[in-house]
Amino acid sequence: MTTTARPIDGAVVLNEVEVFHRRFNVFPTEAAYVAVALWDAHAHLVECFETTPRIAFLSPEPGSGKSRALEIVELLTPRAVSTVSASANALYRLVDSAAGLPTVLFDEVDTIFGPKAGADEALRGFLNAGYRRIGGALRCVGEGSNQNAQVFGSYCAVAMAGLGSLPDTVLTRSVIVRMRKRAPNEKVEPYRQRIHEKQGHALRDRLAAWADTVRDQVAGAWPEMPEGVTDRPADVWEPLLAVADAAGGDWPTRARAACLELIHAAHDNDEASLGVRLLTDLRDRVFCGADRMPTAVILECLLAMEDAPWGDLEDKPITSRTLARLLAQYVTPANKPIKPRGIRTPSGFPKGYYAEDLTDAWTRYCPPPPEGSATSATSATSQVSGGESVADTATGIRHASAATATQPALADR
């Protein structure tokens, strides 16, 4: 009599993966545990996807559990290769080996992307290109005149740990887990490799066995994305959501909640969004429906925002020159760089900015304005006529006060 093997419950296996991480890792949010467990599982199915998101454990200070997180990921992922130093050529050959796609784990990744890491440009190229299946490197192989061009693949799962942040090109391709030092009340089980490695590998094998049963399902999946998740964030999370849907249980719901939470958290910490932050603050907290605003008033408003970065940009407050440089990255509806123009006010003819020049950038880059705000209730696209607008009187008074406030400083020079 033959016995039929019982089907493997993917939700149960993912639960076990999450519990195993919780034994040794303290992640900053519940969403991080969900994302890491899904990432571990996706590494067993990486051939099924068009993209493989990187996962990055980052912290501002050492001793925050980043390396331990990588050690546990290493136990649970297939063909794991851990390194703190590797050449791009060695990694390309590793990916192209007959053993199968590796899971590459980079500790101390800040040494690759830090200010003194110029020699590692090829390594950065490997990490960026390997995010998408079609990525690779074109190299000449052979000796002397007997050389041929050959494409080396770089597509593989990559986990990283390091201090500080990462280049924008890597951040936008990654699930970011911002680690913290453990608080006194946060306890973890001491990790002992000779004991826990066997347990981790046994769980890895169960995860691999389940992955084999859903490989066809996952390869043909088009998981439904949470509302508002498109473009690069959708590329990053599609494999993880496909894994969650295949596992079933409460994982599809938890995965989508984690997706939204971690995407929003990444935007909150994204230095590249400084221009978007400026545009949004101008729309919602400076112009507020006015059709024009002198530069001096804009700077006064920005510097008064205690919760904003404008008082400390590279150790200096924002200036008219910095404002102009940041806004010049964006264009007007006529496709010309946004620049200051003359504004007629009761107190003179200062330089400033017009809402009609900013509206295209506001529409394309900023989140929807808060309900009930002056911006949402008042059109900021009114045409500027030769006379004074409703906003002229108020802006003129504010500009005059700003100018008065700066006179003593000018007199001291």
Stockholm file with secondary structure:
# STOCKHOLM 1.0

chainA/1-413         MTTTARPIDGAVVLNEVEVFHRRFNVFPTEAAYVAVALWDAHAHLVECFETTPRIAFLSPEPGSGKSRALEIVELLTPRAVSTVSASANALYRLVDSAAGLPTVLFDEVDTIFGPKAGADEALRGFLNAGYRRIGGALRCVGEGSNQNAQVFGSYCAVAMAGLGSLPDTVLTRSVIVRMRKRAPNEKVEPYRQRIHEKQGHALRDRLAAWADTVRDQVAGAWPEMPEGVTDRPADVWEPLLAVADAAGGDWPTRARAACLELIHAAHDNDEASLGVRLLTDLRDRVFCGADRMPTAVILECLLAMEDAPWGDLEDKPITSRTLARLLAQYVTPANKPIKPRGIRTPSGFPKGYYAEDLTDAWTRYCPPPPEGSATSATSATSQVSGGESVADTATGIRHASAATATQPALADR
#=GR chainA/1-413 SS CCCCCCCCCHHHHHHHHHHHHHHHCCCSSHHHHHHHHHHHHHHTTGGGCSBCCEEEEEESSSSSSHHHHHHHHHHHSTTEEEESCCCHHHHHHHHTSTTCCCEEEESSTHHHHSTTCGGGHHHHHHHHHTTBTTCEEEEEEEETTEEEEEEEECCCEEEEEEESCCCHHHHTTEEEEECCCCCTTCCCCCCCHHHHHHHHHHHHHHHHHHHHHSHHHHHTCCCCCCTTCCHHHHHHHHHHHHHHHHHCTTHHHHHHHHHHHHHHHHHHTCGGGHHHHHHHHIIIIIITTCSEEEHHHHHHHHHTCTTSGGGCBTTBCCCHHHHHHHHTTSBCTTSCBCCCEECCBTTBCCEEEEHHHHHHHHHHHSCCCCTTSHHHHSCSCCCCCSSCCHHHHHHHHHHHHHHHHHHHHHHTC
#=GC SS_cons         CCCCCCCCCHHHHHHHHHHHHHHHCCCSSHHHHHHHHHHHHHHTTGGGCSBCCEEEEEESSSSSSHHHHHHHHHHHSTTEEEESCCCHHHHHHHHTSTTCCCEEEESSTHHHHSTTCGGGHHHHHHHHHTTBTTCEEEEEEEETTEEEEEEEECCCEEEEEEESCCCHHHHTTEEEEECCCCCTTCCCCCCCHHHHHHHHHHHHHHHHHHHHHSHHHHHTCCCCCCTTCCHHHHHHHHHHHHHHHHHCTTHHHHHHHHHHHHHHHHHHTCGGGHHHHHHHHIIIIIITTCSEEEHHHHHHHHHTCTTSGGGCBTTBCCCHHHHHHHHTTSBCTTSCBCCCEECCBTTBCCEEEEHHHHHHHHHHHSCCCCTTSHHHHSCSCCCCCSSCCHHHHHHHHHHHHHHHHHHHHHHTC
//
